[in-house]
Amino acid sequence: MGAVDKADMINSFVECTRKTTKWYKKIFFQLIDTAVLNGSIVHRQLTGKVITYQKYRENLMRELLEEHHTPRRPSTGGRPALDNPLRLTARHFPCKVPQTAAQGSRTRRHCKVCLSGARRRKQRKMTKYMCLACDTPLCISPCFEEYHMLKHY
């Protein structure tokens, strides 16, 4: 029983238990702690180096992360960023919205400035024009200029 008490004492200083009501999660983390402690004891016996248990855990985590780390890929889906800073500086020209199979030559999209309603009454206005550089549907007359000249259109 002495070895079990000593293992529990060592693990009590650095254990990774979580406050959870799920019993199987508590058992899982207890098994991880026991496996790491056993690895530390075997490492000490094989190499003869005496390092603290805390330092062994840090080295183990660092080596696991270095070996199995995968860099994050940029997101390919979802909504685009809310504001495009180039819309105020670059040169933009209106073009027609590309045709879709469902709508054909009558393809239209909702104007972004009319939908925002920040400067005037919000309305759902359909337009067949867009800014190709921003990939944003805009009405030709006031909205295209407002979108590219004002920060808060």
DSSP file (Angstrom, degrees, kcal/mol; ACC not computed):
  #  RESIDUE AA STRUCTURE BP1 BP2  ACC     N-H-->O    O-->H-N    N-H-->O    O-->H-N    TCO  KAPPA ALPHA  PHI   PSI    X-CA   Y-CA   Z-CA
    1    1 A M     >        0   0    0      0, 0.0     4,-2.0     0, 0.0     5,-0.2   0.000 360.0 360.0 360.0 -18.6    0.0    0.0    0.0
    2    2 A G  H  >  +     0   0    0      1,-0.2     4,-2.0     2,-0.2     5,-0.1   0.878 360.0  50.9 -64.0 -38.6    2.9    2.3    0.4
    3    3 A A  H  > S+     0   0    0      2,-0.2     4,-2.4     1,-0.2    -1,-0.2   0.870 109.0  51.0 -68.8 -36.4    3.5    2.7   -3.3
    4    4 A V  H  > S+     0   0    0      2,-0.2     4,-2.4     1,-0.2    -1,-0.2   0.917 110.6  48.4 -67.2 -42.2   -0.1    3.6   -4.0
    5    5 A D  H  X S+     0   0    0     -4,-2.0     4,-2.1     1,-0.2    -2,-0.2   0.895 112.3  49.2 -63.9 -39.5   -0.1    6.3   -1.3
    6    6 A K  H  X S+     0   0    0     -4,-2.0     4,-2.6     2,-0.2    -2,-0.2   0.904 110.9  49.7 -67.5 -40.7    3.1    7.7   -2.7
    7    7 A A  H  X S+     0   0    0     -4,-2.4     4,-2.6     1,-0.2    -2,-0.2   0.913 111.7  48.8 -63.4 -42.5    1.8    7.8   -6.2
    8    8 A D  H  X S+     0   0    0     -4,-2.4     4,-1.5     1,-0.2    -1,-0.2   0.886 111.2  50.5 -63.6 -38.3   -1.4    9.5   -5.0
    9    9 A M  H  X S+     0   0    0     -4,-2.1     4,-0.6     2,-0.2    -2,-0.2   0.927 111.9  46.4 -65.4 -44.9    0.7   12.0   -3.1
   10   10 A I  H >X S+     0   0    0     -4,-2.6     3,-1.0     1,-0.2     4,-0.6   0.926 114.5  47.5 -64.2 -44.1    2.9   12.8   -6.2
   11   11 A N  H >X S+     0   0    0     -4,-2.6     4,-1.2     1,-0.2     3,-0.5   0.766  98.4  70.3 -68.9 -24.3   -0.1   13.1   -8.5
   12   12 A S  H 3< S+     0   0    0     -4,-1.5    -1,-0.2     1,-0.2    -2,-0.2   0.766  95.9  54.0 -66.1 -23.3   -2.0   15.3   -6.0
   13   13 A F  H << S+     0   0    0     -3,-1.0    -1,-0.2    -4,-0.6    -2,-0.2   0.801 127.7  14.3 -79.7 -29.4    0.5   18.2   -6.7
   14   14 A V  H << S+     0   0    0     -4,-0.6    -2,-0.2    -3,-0.5    -1,-0.2   0.140  84.8 145.5-133.8  21.1    0.1   18.2  -10.5
   15   15 A E     <  -     0   0    0     -4,-1.2    15,-0.1     1,-0.1    -3,-0.0  -0.225  43.7-141.7 -68.7 155.4   -3.0   16.2  -11.4
   16   16 A C        +     0   0    0     13,-0.3    -1,-0.1     2,-0.0     2,-0.1  -0.129  44.9 148.6-108.1  36.3   -5.2   17.2  -14.3
   17   17 A T        -     0   0    0     12,-0.1     2,-0.3    13,-0.0     9,-0.1  -0.372  31.2-152.4 -70.9 151.4   -8.6   16.4  -12.8
   18   18 A R        -     0   0    0     -2,-0.1     2,-1.1     7,-0.0    11,-0.1  -0.873  25.5-104.8-120.7 154.0  -11.5   18.5  -13.8
   19   19 A K        +     0   0    0     -2,-0.3     2,-0.3     2,-0.0    -2,-0.0  -0.709  66.4 140.8 -77.8 105.7  -14.7   19.4  -12.0
   20   20 A T        -     0   0    0     -2,-1.1    -2,-0.0     1,-0.1     6,-0.0  -0.988  54.8-144.8-146.6 152.8  -17.1   17.2  -13.8
   21   21 A T  S    S+     0   0    0     -2,-0.3     2,-0.7     4,-0.0     3,-0.1   0.554  75.4  99.9 -93.8  -9.1  -20.1   15.1  -12.9
   22   22 A K    >>  -     0   0    0      1,-0.2     4,-1.3     2,-0.0     3,-0.5  -0.688  60.3-158.7 -81.9 117.6  -19.2   12.5  -15.5
   23   23 A W  H 3> S+     0   0    0     -2,-0.7     4,-2.0     1,-0.2     5,-0.2   0.834  88.3  59.2 -66.0 -34.1  -17.5    9.6  -13.7
   24   24 A Y  H 3> S+     0   0    0      1,-0.2     4,-2.0     2,-0.2    -1,-0.2   0.805 102.4  53.5 -70.5 -26.9  -15.8    8.2  -16.9
   25   25 A K  H <> S+     0   0    0     -3,-0.5     4,-2.4     2,-0.2    -1,-0.2   0.898 107.8  50.5 -70.8 -39.5  -14.0   11.6  -17.4
   26   26 A K  H  X S+     0   0    0     -4,-1.3     4,-2.0     1,-0.2    -2,-0.2   0.911 111.8  47.7 -62.6 -41.8  -12.6   11.4  -13.9
   27   27 A I  H  X S+     0   0    0     -4,-2.0     4,-2.4     2,-0.2    -1,-0.2   0.906 109.7  53.7 -65.6 -41.1  -11.4    7.9  -14.5
   28   28 A F  H  X S+     0   0    0     -4,-2.0     4,-2.1     1,-0.2    -2,-0.2   0.943 111.2  44.2 -59.0 -49.4   -9.8    8.9  -17.8
   29   29 A F  H  X S+     0   0    0     -4,-2.4     4,-2.5     1,-0.2   -13,-0.3   0.853 111.4  54.3 -66.6 -34.2   -7.8   11.7  -16.3
   30   30 A Q  H  X S+     0   0    0     -4,-2.0     4,-2.3    -5,-0.2    -1,-0.2   0.909 108.9  49.0 -63.7 -41.1   -6.8    9.5  -13.4
   31   31 A L  H  X S+     0   0    0     -4,-2.4     4,-2.4     2,-0.2    -2,-0.2   0.885 110.2  51.0 -65.4 -38.4   -5.4    6.9  -15.9
   32   32 A I  H  X S+     0   0    0     -4,-2.1     4,-2.4     2,-0.2     5,-0.2   0.941 110.5  48.9 -63.1 -46.9   -3.5    9.6  -17.8
   33   33 A D  H  X S+     0   0    0     -4,-2.5     4,-2.3     1,-0.2    -2,-0.2   0.910 112.4  48.4 -59.1 -43.0   -2.0   10.9  -14.5
   34   34 A T  H  X S+     0   0    0     -4,-2.3     4,-2.5     1,-0.2    -1,-0.2   0.902 110.8  50.4 -65.2 -41.6   -1.0    7.3  -13.6
   35   35 A A  H  X S+     0   0    0     -4,-2.4     4,-2.2     2,-0.2    -1,-0.2   0.901 111.2  48.2 -64.3 -40.9    0.5    6.6  -17.0
   36   36 A V  H  X S+     0   0    0     -4,-2.4     4,-2.1     2,-0.2    -2,-0.2   0.906 111.6  50.1 -66.6 -41.0    2.6    9.8  -16.9
   37   37 A L  H  X S+     0   0    0     -4,-2.3     4,-2.1     2,-0.2    -2,-0.2   0.922 111.1  48.6 -62.6 -43.9    3.8    9.0  -13.3
   38   38 A N  H  X S+     0   0    0     -4,-2.5     4,-2.4     1,-0.2    -1,-0.2   0.894 110.4  52.0 -63.3 -38.8    4.8    5.5  -14.4
   39   39 A G  H  X S+     0   0    0     -4,-2.2     4,-2.5     1,-0.2    -1,-0.2   0.878 108.0  51.8 -63.0 -37.5    6.6    7.0  -17.4
   40   40 A S  H  X S+     0   0    0     -4,-2.1     4,-2.2     2,-0.2    -2,-0.2   0.906 110.2  48.0 -65.6 -41.8    8.5    9.3  -15.2
   41   41 A I  H  X S+     0   0    0     -4,-2.1     4,-2.0     2,-0.2    -2,-0.2   0.920 113.5  47.0 -65.7 -43.6    9.7    6.5  -12.9
   42   42 A V  H  X S+     0   0    0     -4,-2.4     4,-2.5     2,-0.2     5,-0.2   0.904 111.3  51.9 -64.7 -41.0   10.8    4.4  -15.9
   43   43 A H  H  X S+     0   0    0     -4,-2.5     4,-2.5     1,-0.2     5,-0.5   0.914 109.6  49.6 -61.1 -43.3   12.6    7.4  -17.4
   44   44 A R  H  X S+     0   0    0     -4,-2.2     4,-1.5     1,-0.2    -1,-0.2   0.890 113.3  46.2 -63.1 -39.9   14.4    8.0  -14.1
   45   45 A Q  H  < S+     0   0    0     -4,-2.0    -2,-0.2     2,-0.2    -1,-0.2   0.878 116.7  43.3 -71.8 -37.5   15.5    4.3  -13.9
   46   46 A L  H  < S+     0   0    0     -4,-2.5    -2,-0.2    -5,-0.1    -3,-0.2   0.899 125.7  29.4 -77.0 -41.0   16.7    4.0  -17.5
   47   47 A T  H  < S-     0   0    0     -4,-2.5    -3,-0.2    -5,-0.2    -2,-0.2   0.766  89.2-138.5 -92.3 -27.0   18.5    7.3  -17.9
   48   48 A G     <  +     0   0    0     -4,-1.5     2,-0.3    -5,-0.5    -4,-0.1   0.430  57.9 134.9  81.2  -2.3   19.7    7.8  -14.3
   49   49 A K        -     0   0    0     -6,-0.4     2,-0.8     1,-0.0    -1,-0.3  -0.619  48.8-145.3 -81.0 137.9   18.8   11.5  -14.6
   50   50 A V        +     0   0    0     -2,-0.3     2,-0.3    -3,-0.1    -1,-0.0  -0.889  32.6 156.1-107.2 105.9   17.0   12.9  -11.6
   51   51 A I        -     0   0    0     -2,-0.8    -7,-0.1     1,-0.0     5,-0.0  -0.908  46.7 -95.0-123.4 156.2   14.5   15.6  -12.7
   52   52 A T     >  -     0   0    0     -2,-0.3     4,-2.2     1,-0.1     5,-0.1  -0.277  29.2-119.4 -68.9 156.1   11.4   16.7  -10.9
   53   53 A Y  H  > S+     0   0    0      1,-0.2     4,-2.3     2,-0.2     5,-0.2   0.881 115.0  54.0 -62.9 -38.8    8.1   15.2  -11.8
   54   54 A Q  H  > S+     0   0    0      1,-0.2     4,-2.1     2,-0.2    -1,-0.2   0.921 109.2  47.6 -61.5 -44.6    6.7   18.7  -12.8
   55   55 A K  H  > S+     0   0    0      2,-0.2     4,-2.6     1,-0.2    -2,-0.2   0.881 109.6  53.9 -65.1 -38.1    9.7   19.2  -15.2
   56   56 A Y  H  X S+     0   0    0     -4,-2.2     4,-2.5     2,-0.2    -2,-0.2   0.920 108.8  48.9 -61.6 -44.0    9.2   15.7  -16.7
   57   57 A R  H  X S+     0   0    0     -4,-2.3     4,-2.5     2,-0.2    -2,-0.2   0.908 111.3  49.7 -62.8 -42.1    5.5   16.5  -17.4
   58   58 A E  H  X S+     0   0    0     -4,-2.1     4,-2.5     2,-0.2    -2,-0.2   0.932 112.3  47.1 -62.2 -45.6    6.5   19.8  -19.0
   59   59 A N  H  X S+     0   0    0     -4,-2.6     4,-2.5     2,-0.2    -2,-0.2   0.901 112.0  51.2 -62.7 -40.8    9.1   18.1  -21.2
   60   60 A L  H  X S+     0   0    0     -4,-2.5     4,-2.4     2,-0.2    -2,-0.2   0.932 111.6  46.3 -62.2 -46.8    6.6   15.4  -22.1
   61   61 A M  H  X S+     0   0    0     -4,-2.5     4,-2.4     2,-0.2    -2,-0.2   0.916 112.6  50.7 -62.3 -43.2    3.9   17.9  -23.2
   62   62 A R  H  X S+     0   0    0     -4,-2.5     4,-2.4     1,-0.2    -2,-0.2   0.923 112.2  46.3 -61.3 -45.3    6.4   19.9  -25.2
   63   63 A E  H  X S+     0   0    0     -4,-2.5     4,-2.1     2,-0.2    -1,-0.2   0.889 112.4  50.2 -66.9 -39.2    7.7   16.9  -27.1
   64   64 A L  H  X S+     0   0    0     -4,-2.4     4,-2.3    -5,-0.2    -1,-0.2   0.910 112.7  46.8 -64.2 -41.4    4.2   15.6  -27.8
   65   65 A L  H  X S+     0   0    0     -4,-2.4     4,-1.0    -5,-0.2    -2,-0.2   0.898 112.2  49.9 -68.2 -39.8    3.1   19.0  -29.1
   66   66 A E  H  < S+     0   0    0     -4,-2.4    -1,-0.2    -5,-0.2    -2,-0.2   0.892 116.6  41.4 -64.8 -38.8    6.3   19.4  -31.2
   67   67 A E  H  < S+     0   0    0     -4,-2.1    -2,-0.2     1,-0.2    -1,-0.2   0.873 126.1  30.3 -78.7 -37.4    5.8   15.9  -32.8
   68   68 A H  H  < S+     0   0    0     -4,-2.3     2,-0.3    -5,-0.2    -1,-0.2   0.242  85.2 126.5-110.5  13.0    2.1   15.9  -33.3
   69   69 A H     <  -     0   0    0     -4,-1.0    -4,-0.0    -3,-0.1    -3,-0.0  -0.538  37.4-168.2 -74.1 133.8    1.4   19.6  -33.9
   70   70 A T        -     0   0    0     -2,-0.3     3,-0.1     3,-0.0    -2,-0.0  -0.993  23.8-121.8-120.1 126.9   -0.5   20.5  -37.1
   71   71 A P        -     0   0    0      0, 0.0     2,-0.2     0, 0.0     0, 0.0  -0.322  33.4-102.0 -67.1 149.4   -0.6   24.1  -38.1
   72   72 A R        -     0   0    0      1,-0.0     3,-0.0     3,-0.0     0, 0.0  -0.468  30.3-137.9 -71.6 138.2   -4.1   25.7  -38.5
   73   73 A R        -     0   0    0     -2,-0.2     3,-0.1     1,-0.1    -1,-0.0  -0.715  30.3 -99.7 -90.8 147.9   -5.4   26.1  -42.0
   74   74 A P        -     0   0    0      0, 0.0     2,-0.1     0, 0.0    -1,-0.1  -0.382  48.8 -94.1 -65.2 148.0   -7.1   29.4  -42.9
   75   75 A S        -     0   0    0      1,-0.1    -3,-0.0    -2,-0.0     3,-0.0  -0.376  36.5-173.5 -65.2 135.4  -10.9   29.1  -42.8
   76   76 A T        +     0   0    0     -2,-0.1     2,-0.2    -3,-0.1    -1,-0.1   0.622  64.5  41.9-104.1 -17.2  -12.4   28.3  -46.2
   77   77 A G  S    S+     0   0    0      2,-0.0     2,-0.0     3,-0.0    -2,-0.0  -0.450  77.0  60.2-117.5-169.8  -16.0   28.6  -45.3
   78   78 A G  S    S-     0   0    0     -2,-0.2     0, 0.0     2,-0.0     0, 0.0  -0.237  91.2 -30.9  84.5-174.1  -18.3   30.8  -43.4
   79   79 A R        -     0   0    0      1,-0.1     3,-0.1    -2,-0.0    -2,-0.0  -0.478  64.4-115.0 -78.8 148.3  -19.0   34.5  -43.7
   80   80 A P        -     0   0    0      0, 0.0    -1,-0.1     0, 0.0    -2,-0.0  -0.238  51.4 -67.9 -72.6 171.5  -16.4   36.9  -44.9
   81   81 A A        -     0   0    0      1,-0.1     3,-0.1     2,-0.1     0, 0.0  -0.230  46.0-120.4 -59.0 150.4  -15.0   39.6  -42.7
   82   82 A L  S    S+     0   0    0      1,-0.2     2,-0.4    -3,-0.1    -1,-0.1   0.892  93.0  29.4 -64.5 -41.7  -17.4   42.4  -41.8
   83   83 A D        -     0   0    0      3,-0.0    -1,-0.2     4,-0.0     3,-0.1  -0.975  65.4-150.5-128.5 133.3  -15.5   45.3  -43.3
   84   84 A N    >   -     0   0    0     -2,-0.4     3,-1.5     1,-0.1     4,-0.2  -0.886   7.0-160.8 -99.6 110.9  -13.1   45.3  -46.2
   85   85 A P  G >  S+     0   0    0      0, 0.0     3,-1.1     0, 0.0     4,-0.3   0.755  86.6  64.7 -66.3 -22.3  -10.5   48.1  -45.6
   86   86 A L  G >> S+     0   0    0      1,-0.2     4,-2.2     2,-0.2     3,-0.8   0.663  81.2  79.8 -73.5 -14.2   -9.6   48.2  -49.3
   87   87 A R  G <4 S+     0   0    0     -3,-1.5    -1,-0.2     1,-0.2     5,-0.1   0.756  95.1  46.6 -65.5 -21.0  -13.1   49.4  -50.2
   88   88 A L  G <4 S+     0   0    0     -3,-1.1    -1,-0.2    -4,-0.2    -2,-0.2   0.624 122.5  30.4 -93.5 -14.7  -12.1   53.0  -49.2
   89   89 A T  T <4 S+     0   0    0     -3,-0.8    -2,-0.2    -4,-0.3    -3,-0.1   0.789 100.8  73.3-115.3 -39.2   -8.7   53.2  -50.9
   90   90 A A  S  < S-     0   0    0     -4,-2.2     2,-0.4     1,-0.1    43,-0.0  -0.193  85.4 -97.1 -78.7 171.0   -8.6   51.1  -54.1
   91   91 A R        -     0   0    0     42,-0.0     2,-0.4     2,-0.0    -1,-0.1  -0.754  43.3-171.8 -90.4 133.3  -10.3   51.8  -57.5
   92   92 A H        -     0   0    0     -2,-0.4    39,-0.0    -5,-0.1    56,-0.0  -0.952   9.8-167.5-129.9 145.1  -13.7   50.1  -58.0
   93   93 A F        -     0   0    0     -2,-0.4    39,-1.1    37,-0.0    40,-0.3  -0.988  24.2-117.2-132.4 140.5  -16.0   49.8  -60.9
   94   94 A P  E     +A  131   0A   0      0, 0.0     2,-0.3     0, 0.0    37,-0.2  -0.459  35.3 171.4 -75.4 148.7  -19.6   48.6  -61.1
   95   95 A C  E     -A  130   0A   0     35,-2.5    35,-2.7    -2,-0.1     2,-0.2  -0.933  38.0 -86.1-145.1 168.6  -20.4   45.5  -63.2
   96   96 A K  E     -A  129   0A   0     -2,-0.3    33,-0.3    33,-0.2     3,-0.1  -0.490  47.3-102.0 -78.8 148.7  -23.5   43.4  -63.6
   97   97 A V        -     0   0    0     31,-2.6    10,-0.2    10,-0.2    -1,-0.1  -0.503  47.7-105.0 -65.7 132.5  -24.2   40.5  -61.2
   98   98 A P        -     0   0    0      0, 0.0    -1,-0.1     0, 0.0     2,-0.1  -0.273  39.7-103.3 -62.1 147.4  -23.3   37.2  -63.0
   99   99 A Q        -     0   0    0     -3,-0.1     2,-0.3     4,-0.0     6,-0.1  -0.381  31.9-154.4 -72.2 146.5  -26.1   35.1  -64.2
  100  100 A T  B  >  -C  104   0B   0      4,-0.7     4,-2.3    -2,-0.1     6,-0.1  -0.810  25.4-118.1-114.7 161.9  -27.2   32.0  -62.3
  101  101 A A  T  4 S+     0   0    0     -2,-0.3     4,-0.1     1,-0.2    -1,-0.1   0.860 112.4  50.7 -66.8 -34.5  -29.0   29.0  -63.7
  102  102 A A  T  4 S+     0   0    0      1,-0.2    -1,-0.2     2,-0.1    -3,-0.0   0.918 123.8  25.1 -72.3 -43.8  -32.0   29.5  -61.5
  103  103 A Q  T >4 S-     0   0    0      1,-0.2     3,-1.5     2,-0.0    -2,-0.2   0.670  87.2-169.8 -97.8 -19.1  -32.7   33.2  -62.3
  104  104 A G  B ><  -C  100   0B   0     -4,-2.3     3,-0.9     1,-0.3    -4,-0.7  -0.414  68.3 -10.9  67.0-135.8  -31.1   33.5  -65.7
  105  105 A S  T 3  S+     0   0    0      1,-0.3    -1,-0.3    -6,-0.1    -4,-0.1   0.593 130.6  68.1 -76.2  -9.5  -30.7   37.0  -67.1
  106  106 A R  T <   +     0   0    0     -3,-1.5    -1,-0.3    -6,-0.1     2,-0.2   0.014  69.0 149.2 -96.4  27.7  -32.8   38.4  -64.3
  107  107 A T    <   +     0   0    0     -3,-0.9     2,-0.3   -10,-0.2   -10,-0.2  -0.447  17.5 166.7 -67.2 127.2  -30.3   37.7  -61.6
  108  108 A R        -     0   0    0     -2,-0.2     2,-0.3    20,-0.0    20,-0.2  -0.968  17.8-164.1-140.4 155.2  -30.5   40.2  -58.8
  109  109 A R  E     -D  127   0C   0     18,-2.6    18,-3.1    -2,-0.3     2,-0.3  -0.907  35.3 -88.5-135.0 163.8  -29.1   40.4  -55.2
  110  110 A H  E     -D  126   0C   0     -2,-0.3     2,-0.2    16,-0.2    16,-0.2  -0.559  44.4-115.2 -75.6 133.2  -29.9   42.6  -52.2
  111  111 A C     >  -     0   0    0     14,-2.6     4,-1.7    -2,-0.3    14,-0.3  -0.497  17.3-145.9 -68.1 131.1  -28.0   45.9  -52.0
  112  112 A K  H  > S+     0   0    0     25,-2.4     4,-1.5    -2,-0.2    -1,-0.1   0.882  96.1  48.2 -69.6 -39.1  -25.6   45.9  -49.0
  113  113 A V  H  > S+     0   0    0     24,-0.3     4,-1.5     2,-0.2     5,-0.3   0.914 111.7  49.0 -69.8 -42.8  -26.0   49.7  -48.3
  114  114 A C  H  4 S+     0   0    0      1,-0.2     9,-2.2     2,-0.2    -1,-0.2   0.869 112.1  50.3 -64.1 -35.2  -29.8   49.6  -48.5
  115  115 A L  H  < S+     0   0    0     -4,-1.7    -1,-0.2     7,-0.2    -2,-0.2   0.822 104.1  58.1 -71.4 -31.5  -29.9   46.6  -46.2
  116  116 A S  H  < S-     0   0    0     -4,-1.5    -2,-0.2    -5,-0.1    -1,-0.2   0.922  78.0-168.2 -69.2 -42.6  -27.6   48.2  -43.5
  117  117 A G     <  +     0   0    0     -4,-1.5     5,-0.3     4,-0.2    -3,-0.1   0.785  37.3 135.6  63.9  28.7  -29.9   51.2  -43.0
  118  118 A A  S    S+     0   0    0     -5,-0.3    -1,-0.1     1,-0.1     4,-0.1   0.902  79.5  24.2 -75.5 -41.0  -27.3   53.1  -41.0
  119  119 A R  S    S+     0   0    0     34,-0.4     2,-0.2     2,-0.1    -1,-0.1   0.669 133.3  13.1-100.2 -19.5  -27.8   56.5  -42.6
  120  120 A R  S    S-     0   0    0     -6,-0.1     2,-0.1     3,-0.0     3,-0.1  -0.808 104.2 -49.4-143.4-176.6  -31.3   56.1  -43.9
  121  121 A R        -     0   0    0     -2,-0.2    -4,-0.2     1,-0.1     2,-0.2  -0.370  62.7-112.6 -63.6 133.4  -34.4   53.9  -43.5
  122  122 A K        +     0   0    0     -5,-0.3     2,-0.3    -6,-0.2    -7,-0.2  -0.468  46.8 166.0 -69.9 132.2  -33.5   50.2  -43.9
  123  123 A Q        -     0   0    0     -9,-2.2     2,-1.0    -2,-0.2    -6,-0.1  -0.985  41.2-123.2-146.6 155.6  -35.0   48.6  -47.0
  124  124 A R        +     0   0    0     -2,-0.3     2,-0.5    -9,-0.1   -12,-0.1  -0.775  40.9 173.5-101.2  89.3  -34.6   45.4  -49.0
  125  125 A K        -     0   0    0     -2,-1.0   -14,-2.6   -14,-0.3     2,-0.3  -0.845  23.1-140.7-103.5 130.0  -33.8   46.7  -52.5
  126  126 A M  E     -D  110   0C   0     -2,-0.5     2,-0.3   -16,-0.2   -16,-0.2  -0.680  22.8-177.2 -88.8 141.2  -32.8   44.3  -55.2
  127  127 A T  E     -D  109   0C   0    -18,-3.1   -18,-2.6    -2,-0.3    12,-0.1  -0.969  31.1-153.1-137.3 153.0  -30.0   45.3  -57.7
  128  128 A K  S    S+     0   0    0     -2,-0.3   -31,-2.6   -20,-0.2     2,-0.3   0.274  76.6  81.1-105.3  10.4  -28.4   43.8  -60.7
  129  129 A Y  E     +A   96   0A   0    -33,-0.3     9,-1.5     9,-0.3     2,-0.3  -0.824  51.6 168.8-115.4 155.7  -25.1   45.6  -60.2
  130  130 A M  E     -AB  95 137A   0    -35,-2.7   -35,-2.5    -2,-0.3     2,-0.7  -0.971  40.7-103.7-154.2 163.4  -22.2   44.9  -57.9
  131  131 A C  E  >> -AB  94 136A   0      5,-2.6     4,-1.7    -2,-0.3     5,-1.4  -0.876  27.8-158.4 -92.2 118.6  -18.6   45.9  -57.2
  132  132 A L  T  45S+     0   0    0    -39,-1.1    -1,-0.2    -2,-0.7   -40,-0.0   0.876  89.0  51.8 -68.1 -37.9  -16.4   43.1  -58.7
  133  133 A A  T  45S+     0   0    0    -40,-0.3    -1,-0.2     1,-0.2   -41,-0.1   0.880 120.8  33.0 -67.4 -38.0  -13.4   43.9  -56.5
  134  134 A C  T  45S-     0   0    0      2,-0.1    -1,-0.2   -47,-0.1    -2,-0.2   0.629  98.3-135.6 -90.6 -15.4  -15.4   43.8  -53.3
  135  135 A D  T  <5 +     0   0    0     -4,-1.7    -3,-0.2     1,-0.2    -2,-0.1   0.929  59.4 137.3  54.6  49.1  -17.8   41.1  -54.4
  136  136 A T  E   < -B  131   0A   0     -5,-1.4    -5,-2.6     2,-0.0     2,-0.3  -0.989  56.3-128.0-128.6 125.7  -20.6   43.2  -53.0
  137  137 A P  E     +B  130   0A   0      0, 0.0   -25,-2.4     0, 0.0     2,-0.3  -0.578  39.4 169.0 -72.9 132.0  -24.0   43.9  -54.6
  138  138 A L        -     0   0    0     -9,-1.5    -9,-0.3    -2,-0.3     2,-0.1  -0.997  38.3-111.2-145.2 145.2  -24.7   47.7  -54.7
  139  139 A C      > -     0   0    0     -2,-0.3     5,-1.5     1,-0.1   -12,-0.1  -0.491  29.8-132.7 -69.1 147.4  -27.3   50.1  -56.2
  140  140 A I  T   5S+     0   0    0      3,-0.2     5,-0.4    -2,-0.1     4,-0.2   0.945  88.7  56.1 -68.6 -48.1  -25.6   52.2  -58.9
  141  141 A S  T   5S-     0   0    0      1,-0.1     4,-0.4     3,-0.1    -1,-0.0   0.958 127.4 -14.4 -66.2 -82.1  -27.0   55.6  -57.9
  142  142 A P  T  >5S+     0   0    0      0, 0.0     4,-2.2     0, 0.0     5,-0.2   0.850 127.8  61.3 -91.7 -28.6  -26.2   56.6  -54.3
  143  143 A C  H  >5S+     0   0    0      1,-0.2     4,-2.7     2,-0.2     5,-0.2   0.870  97.4  54.6 -69.6 -40.2  -25.1   53.3  -52.7
  144  144 A F  H  ><S+     0   0    0     -5,-1.5     4,-1.3     1,-0.2    -1,-0.2   0.926 114.3  42.0 -60.7 -44.9  -22.1   52.5  -54.9
  145  145 A E  H  > S+     0   0    0     -4,-0.4     4,-1.3    -5,-0.4     5,-0.3   0.916 114.7  50.3 -68.2 -44.2  -20.5   55.9  -54.1
  146  146 A E  H  X S+     0   0    0     -4,-2.2     4,-2.4     1,-0.2     3,-0.4   0.913 108.6  52.6 -61.1 -42.8  -21.5   55.8  -50.4
  147  147 A Y  H  < S+     0   0    0     -4,-2.7    -1,-0.2     1,-0.2    -2,-0.2   0.858 117.0  37.8 -62.5 -36.3  -20.0   52.3  -49.9
  148  148 A H  H  < S+     0   0    0     -4,-1.3    -1,-0.2    -5,-0.2    -2,-0.2   0.526 124.0  38.4 -96.2  -6.3  -16.6   53.3  -51.4
  149  149 A M  H  < S+     0   0    0     -4,-1.3     2,-0.4    -3,-0.4    -3,-0.2   0.713 106.2  61.1-112.9 -29.0  -16.4   56.8  -49.9
  150  150 A L     <  -     0   0    0     -4,-2.4     3,-0.4    -5,-0.3    -1,-0.1  -0.834  61.4-150.0-107.8 137.8  -17.8   56.6  -46.4
  151  151 A K  S    S+     0   0    0     -2,-0.4     2,-0.7     1,-0.3    -1,-0.1   0.923 101.2  35.0 -67.0 -44.4  -16.5   54.5  -43.5
  152  152 A H              0   0    0      1,-0.1    -1,-0.3   -34,-0.0    -5,-0.1  -0.801 360.0 360.0-111.3  86.7  -19.9   54.2  -42.0
  153  153 A Y              0   0    0     -2,-0.7   -34,-0.4    -3,-0.4   -36,-0.1   0.454 360.0 360.0 -72.7 360.0  -22.2   54.0  -45.0
